[in-house]
Amino acid sequence: MPECCLPGSCRILGRGPQLSRVFLVLCTLAQLEAVVLDYEARRPTFEPLHSRWPHSFSGLFLLTAGSSILTAFPLSQLVQRKLDLDQKTQ
């Protein structure tokens, strides 16, 4: 109720969205720590899977990044042309 009369002056630290953001950060940190512990425990299982074809994965990454760039450039040009047309008609 006081917020509608005095907007912004009745905020209390640690309430509502601020508190939920703190818990969200702590939850994210706990999840990241769990991922690290899980990877360290299963490292002997994961290492052979990722060391056989590292060049294939690098090539796939480059192919994906290149195709994304080649797609983004024409689309940005198309959007720019449409924006220019909209500005001319206004």
Helices and strands as residue ranges (DSSP letters): H 2-5, H 17-41, H 43-51, H 54-89
